[in-house]
């Protein structure tokens, strides 16, 4: 398996090196010392337990969302509506947890998570059924549904459910908060990392086996490669599209668990901060491999928190440039690596 993954690993590592070289040249042009900037980034992130914890915290929702999108991408369903799906699901999740905590106690937690999953899944079902019934591109419908989702949540918050004039739901009770990792690893004291990270790792590993080791995964990848041939083989193509979209969209809602139950205690409009779009890059960088998504999520988490660490030296927006450069460079290096490195078919 490692030999089969070798071209992808070389491609990703090469793209990261190229990205930092280009970023170094850019920093020199604007009169900054690349070694100072990069050394401070690595020191603040990996030199302290707090930095590692914050990187984990920022990587956790990217793992959830990236895995949800990967499921869609394997079926050649280009879901770019994760931003809206996350917010719809997280809003219902936070509201459900608050409404039920007096009646169900801690049991309100799994009920709220299931409610959020269902809301995001339903939001993913809309473009899926439009694609299947009317053959309308999911790219268009998911873009439009992003705006509708954010506007709908904003209206519901401001008019009905928000605390006073804020754009957040009421806070859940303390007993529903998930433990911080610092309770088990004291060196991470002060960071927001919580056990949601463990859930994300387990989900990524399980999804890997589902995609690559099960009949459903085989059908999913078959439809993604050639839907016409899959139809002749007896695979229900439209059902596969819908299931991939619904389950994948539902999985994106789990990003809300990290924020609501592990950090703030409520849903807040804008908490995702373009998380759904960043997760597209995370999934594509990992070639839609759930295990690879763990590592690419860490890379983007490092860039995110690292950007905050060096914000006094260079603008944080530089990290957005680095994220874009990673994707662009991997597009360039991927074909070159696959051209010169081949893996025997019997491996």
C-alpha positions in Angstrom: 0.0 0.0 0.0 2.8 2.4 0.9 4.4 1.9 -2.6 1.1 2.7 -4.3 0.9 5.9 -2.2 4.5 6.8 -3.0 3.8 9.0 -6.1 1.1 11.0 -4.1 3.4 11.4 -1.1 6.3 12.7 -3.3 3.9 15.0 -5.1 2.5 16.5 -1.9 5.9 16.9 -0.2 7.4 18.5 -3.4 4.5 20.9 -3.6 4.9 22.0 0.0 8.6 22.6 -0.5 7.9 24.6 -3.7 5.3 26.6 -1.8 7.7 27.6 1.0 10.4 28.5 -1.6 8.0 30.8 -3.5 6.8 32.3 -0.2 10.4 32.9 0.8 11.1 34.8 -2.4 8.0 36.8 -1.9 9.0 37.7 1.6 12.4 38.8 0.4 10.8 41.0 -2.2 8.7 42.8 0.4 11.7 43.3 2.6 11.0 40.6 5.2 13.4 37.9 6.5 12.0 34.5 5.4 14.1 32.6 8.0 12.7 34.8 10.8 9.1 34.4 9.7 9.2 30.7 9.2 11.3 30.0 12.3 8.8 32.0 14.4 5.9 30.0 12.8 7.5 26.7 13.6 8.5 27.8 17.1 5.1 29.1 18.0 3.3 26.1 16.6 5.5 23.1 17.5 7.6 24.7 20.2 4.8 25.0 22.7 2.0 22.6 23.8 -0.4 25.5 23.4 0.6 25.9 19.8 0.2 22.2 19.1 -3.2 22.2 20.8 -4.4 25.2 18.8 -3.3 23.6 15.5 -5.2 20.4 16.5 -8.2 22.5 17.3 -8.1 24.2 13.9 -7.4 20.9 12.1 -10.3 19.0 13.7 -13.2 20.6 11.8 -11.2 20.4 8.6 -10.9 16.6 9.0 -14.7 16.3 9.5 -15.6 18.5 6.6 -12.8 17.2 4.3 -13.9 13.6 4.8 -17.5 14.6 4.0 -16.5 16.2 0.8 -14.1 13.3 -0.1 -17.1 11.0 0.0 -18.9 13.2 -2.6 -15.8 13.6 -4.7 -15.2 9.9 -5.0 -18.6 9.7 -6.7 -17.6 12.6 -9.0 -20.2 14.8 -7.2 -18.5 18.2 -6.8 -20.0 19.4 -3.6 -18.9 23.0 -2.9 -21.9 23.8 -0.7 -20.2 22.7 2.5 -20.1 26.2 4.0 -23.9 26.3 3.9 -24.3 22.7 5.0 -22.0 23.3 8.0 -24.0 26.3 9.2 -27.4 24.7 8.8 -26.3 21.6 10.7 -24.4 23.5 13.4 -27.3 25.9 14.0 -29.8 23.1 14.5 -27.2 21.3 16.6 -26.7 24.2 19.0 -30.4 25.0 19.2 -31.4 21.4 19.8 -28.8 21.0 22.6 -30.1 24.2 24.3 -33.8 23.3 24.0 -33.4 19.7 25.2 -30.8 20.0 28.0 -33.5 20.4 30.7 -35.4 17.3 29.5 -32.6 14.9 28.5 -29.6 16.0 30.3 -26.4 14.8 28.7 -28.5 12.6 26.3 -29.3 15.9 24.6 -25.7 15.8 23.2 -26.2 12.7 20.9 -29.7 13.9 20.0 -28.4 17.3 19.0 -25.5 15.8 17.0 -28.0 13.6 15.1 -30.3 16.6 14.5 -27.4 18.6 13.1 -26.4 15.7 10.9 -29.9 15.3 9.6 -30.3 19.0 8.9 -27.0 19.1 6.9 -27.9 15.9 5.1 -31.3 17.3 4.2 -29.6 20.4 2.8 -27.3 18.1 0.8 -30.3 16.2 -0.5 -31.7 19.3 -2.3 -28.9 19.6 -4.9 -28.6 15.8 -5.1 -32.3 15.4 -6.1 -32.1 18.3 -8.5 -29.0 16.8 -10.2 -30.7 13.4 -10.5 -34.1 14.6 -11.6 -33.2 17.6 -13.7 -29.6 17.0 -14.5 -28.7 20.5 -13.1 -25.0 20.9 -12.2 -24.4 20.5 -8.5 -21.8 23.2 -8.7 -24.4 25.8 -9.5 -27.0 24.6 -7.0 -24.6 24.2 -4.1 -23.1 27.7 -4.6 -26.6 29.2 -4.5 -27.6 27.1 -1.5 -24.6 28.5 0.4 -26.1 32.0 0.3 -29.6 30.7 1.1 -28.3 28.7 4.1 -26.4 31.7 5.6 -29.3 34.1 5.0 -31.8 31.7 6.5 -29.8 31.1 9.6 -29.1 34.8 10.0 -32.9 35.5 9.8 -33.8 32.8 12.2 -31.2 33.9 14.7 -32.0 37.6 14.6 -35.8 37.2 14.5 -36.4 34.2 16.8 -33.6 32.5 18.6 -30.7 34.8 19.2 -29.6 36.0 22.6 -30.7 39.7 22.7 -29.3 41.4 19.6 -26.4 38.9 19.0 -26.2 36.4 16.2 -25.7 33.3 18.3 -27.9 30.7 20.0 -28.2 30.5 23.8 -25.4 28.8 25.7 -25.6 25.1 26.6 -25.1 24.0 30.2 -21.6 23.1 31.4 -22.2 19.4 31.8 -22.6 19.1 28.0 -19.1 20.4 27.3 -16.6 17.9 26.0 -13.3 17.5 27.9 -10.3 19.5 26.7 -7.2 17.6 25.7 -5.3 19.6 28.3 -7.1 17.6 31.0 -5.1 14.6 29.8 -2.0 16.4 28.4 -1.3 19.3 30.8 1.3 20.8 28.4 -1.6 21.9 26.2 -3.1 24.0 28.9 -5.0 27.0 27.5 -5.6 25.6 24.1 -9.1 24.8 22.8 -8.3 21.3 21.6 -10.8 18.8 22.8 -11.7 15.1 22.4 -13.6 15.9 19.3 -10.2 15.5 17.7 -10.3 11.8 18.7 -13.7 11.4 17.1 -12.4 13.0 13.9 -9.5 10.6 13.7 -11.7 7.6 14.2 -14.2 8.8 11.6 -11.4 9.3 9.0 -10.0 5.8 9.6 -13.5 4.2 9.4 -14.3 6.2 6.2 -11.0 4.9 4.7 -12.1 1.3 5.2 -15.6 2.1 3.9 -14.3 3.7 0.7 -11.5 1.2 -0.1 -12.5 -2.0 1.6 -16.3 -2.4 1.3 -18.8 -3.1 -1.5 -20.4 0.3 -1.0 -17.0 1.9 -1.4 -16.3 -0.1 -4.6 -19.7 1.0 -6.1 -19.0 4.6 -5.0 -15.6 4.7 -6.7 -17.0 2.8 -9.8 -19.7 5.5 -10.3 -17.1 8.2 -9.9 -14.8 6.7 -12.6 -17.4 5.7 -15.1 -21.2 6.1 -14.3 -22.3 4.6 -17.6 -20.3 1.4 -17.2 -21.4 1.2 -13.6 -25.0 1.3 -14.7 -24.4 -1.6 -17.0 -22.9 -3.5 -14.1 -26.2 -3.1 -12.2 -25.0 -0.3 -9.9 -27.8 2.2 -9.1 -26.0 5.3 -10.2 -28.6 7.9 -9.1 -29.0 6.2 -5.7 -25.2 6.4 -5.3 -25.1 10.1 -6.1 -27.8 10.8 -3.6 -26.3 8.7 -0.8 -22.9 10.3 -1.3 -24.3 13.8 -1.2 -26.6 13.2 1.8 -24.0 11.3 3.9 -21.2 13.6 2.9 -23.2 16.8 3.7 -24.3 15.3 7.0 -20.7 14.7 8.0 -19.8 18.3 7.5 -22.1 19.2 10.3 -19.8 17.4 12.8 -17.5 20.4 12.5 -20.0 22.1 14.7 -19.4 19.6 17.5 -15.8 21.0 17.9 -17.0 24.6 18.2 -20.3 24.2 20.2 -19.5 21.4 22.6 -15.8 21.7 22.7 -15.2 25.4 22.7 -17.9 28.1 22.9 -21.0 26.3 24.0 -23.3 27.9 21.4 -23.6 28.3 17.6 -22.5 31.6 16.3 -23.1 32.9 12.8 -19.8 33.0 10.9 -18.0 30.5 13.1 -17.1 28.5 10.1 -15.1 31.4 8.5 -15.0 29.8 5.0 -14.2 26.4 6.5 -16.3 24.7 3.9 -14.2 26.2 1.1 -10.9 25.4 2.8 -12.0 21.8 3.3 -12.2 21.5 -0.5 -8.5 22.2 -0.7 -7.8 19.9 2.2 -9.6 17.0 0.5 -8.1 17.6 -3.0 -4.6 17.9 -1.5 -5.1 14.4 0.1 -6.4 13.0 -3.2 -9.7 12.4 -1.3 -8.0 9.8 0.9 -9.5 10.1 4.4 -6.2 9.2 6.1 -4.4 11.7 3.9 -7.0 14.3 4.9 -5.8 14.0 8.5 -2.3 15.2 7.4 -3.5 17.9 5.0 -5.8 19.2 7.7 -2.8 19.5 10.0 -1.0 21.4 7.3 -3.8 23.9 6.9 -4.2 24.1 10.7 -0.5 24.9 10.9 -0.8 27.6 8.3 -3.9 29.1 10.0 -2.4 29.3 13.6 1.0 30.0 12.2 -0.4 33.0 10.5 -1.7 34.3 13.8 1.7 33.7 15.4 3.6 35.9 12.8 0.8 38.5 12.3 3.0 41.1 14.0 5.6 40.5 11.3 3.6 39.9 8.1 -0.1 40.1 7.4 -2.1 36.9 8.3 -3.5 37.0 4.7 -0.1 35.7 3.6 -1.2 32.3 4.9 -4.1 32.4 2.5 -1.6 32.8 -0.3 0.4 29.8 1.0 -2.8 27.7 1.0 -3.4 28.6 -2.6 0.2 28.0 -3.6 0.0 24.5 -2.1 -2.9 23.6 -4.3 -1.4 25.2 -7.5 1.9 23.6 -7.0 0.5 20.1 -6.4 -1.4 20.5 -9.7 1.9 21.1 -11.4 4.0 18.5 -9.7 1.3 15.7 -9.7 1.6 15.1 -13.5 5.4 15.3 -13.4 5.7 12.8 -10.6 3.3 10.3 -12.1 5.1 10.6 -15.4 8.5 9.6 -14.0 7.5 7.4 -11.1 5.5 4.2 -11.9 4.3 1.6 -9.5 4.1 -2.1 -10.7 0.5 -3.2 -11.2 1.1 -6.3 -9.0 2.1 -4.3 -6.0 
